[in-house]
Amino acid sequence: MNAPVQIRKPEVTERLRELARLEGKSITDLVDEMVRERDERLVASREAAIQAKIAAVEEIVREFNALPILGPLLTDDDIYDENGLPK
């Protein structure tokens, strides 16, 4: 187990004490709840950002797939010589 956390700013400890008193909780329970809520928000925010990026990529793929095919599709023989080097 790690060493206990120390808060060196008196104004922060006073605010924690006051919040704990107002909510009828111990400082430990209050901090635990605050950390859990913050963690949940961060996880949800990261997940939303990931989903937004996935949606953006899917839209790009849809747009790309909707483009017309101009000319014949190239094969490896069109791009590489008999030694596998670019033409």
C-alpha positions as CSV (number, residue, x, y, z in Angstrom):
1,M,0.0,0.0,0.0
2,N,1.2,3.5,-0.7
3,A,1.8,6.2,1.8
4,P,-1.2,8.4,2.7
5,V,-1.9,11.5,0.7
6,Q,-1.0,14.8,2.3
7,I,-2.7,18.0,1.3
8,R,-0.4,20.9,2.1
9,K,-2.7,23.8,1.1
10,P,-4.7,24.8,4.1
11,E,-7.5,26.4,2.0
12,V,-8.0,23.0,0.2
13,T,-8.2,21.1,3.5
14,E,-10.7,23.6,4.8
15,R,-12.9,23.3,1.7
16,L,-12.7,19.5,2.0
17,R,-13.7,19.6,5.6
18,E,-16.6,22.0,4.9
19,L,-17.9,19.8,2.0
20,A,-17.6,16.7,4.1
21,R,-19.5,18.4,6.9
22,L,-22.2,19.7,4.5
23,E,-22.7,16.2,2.9
24,G,-22.4,14.3,6.2
25,K,-19.5,12.3,5.0
26,S,-15.9,11.6,6.1
27,I,-13.2,13.3,4.2
28,T,-12.0,10.0,2.9
29,D,-15.5,9.1,1.6
30,L,-15.9,12.5,0.1
31,V,-12.6,12.3,-1.7
32,D,-13.3,8.7,-2.9
33,E,-16.7,9.8,-4.3
34,M,-15.1,12.9,-6.0
35,V,-12.3,10.8,-7.6
36,R,-14.8,8.1,-8.8
37,E,-17.0,10.8,-10.4
38,R,-14.1,12.5,-12.0
39,D,-12.8,9.2,-13.3
40,E,-16.2,8.3,-14.8
41,R,-16.4,11.6,-16.5
42,L,-12.9,11.2,-18.0
43,V,-13.6,7.7,-19.2
44,A,-16.9,8.8,-20.7
45,S,-15.2,11.8,-22.4
46,R,-12.5,9.5,-23.9
47,E,-15.0,7.0,-25.1
48,A,-17.1,9.8,-26.7
49,A,-13.9,11.1,-28.4
50,I,-13.1,7.7,-29.7
51,Q,-16.6,7.2,-31.0
52,A,-16.5,10.6,-32.8
53,K,-13.3,9.6,-34.5
54,I,-14.7,6.3,-35.6
55,A,-17.8,8.1,-37.0
56,A,-15.5,10.5,-38.9
57,V,-13.5,7.7,-40.4
58,E,-16.6,5.8,-41.3
59,E,-17.9,8.9,-43.1
60,I,-14.7,9.3,-45.0
61,V,-14.9,5.7,-46.1
62,R,-18.5,6.2,-47.2
63,E,-17.5,9.2,-49.2
64,F,-14.5,7.4,-50.7
65,N,-16.7,4.3,-51.6
66,A,-19.2,6.6,-53.3
67,L,-16.6,8.0,-55.7
68,P,-16.8,6.7,-59.3
69,I,-14.2,4.3,-60.6
70,L,-12.3,6.0,-63.4
71,G,-10.5,3.7,-65.7
72,P,-9.4,0.1,-65.1
73,L,-8.2,-1.0,-61.7
74,L,-4.4,-1.5,-61.5
75,T,-2.8,-4.9,-60.7
76,D,0.6,-5.6,-59.2
77,D,1.9,-6.2,-62.8
78,D,0.9,-2.6,-63.7
79,I,2.9,-1.2,-60.7
80,Y,5.9,-3.6,-60.3
81,D,8.4,-5.1,-62.7
82,E,9.4,-8.8,-62.9
83,N,11.9,-8.2,-60.0
84,G,9.2,-6.7,-57.7
85,L,10.6,-3.2,-58.1
86,P,8.4,-0.2,-58.8
87,K,8.1,0.6,-62.5
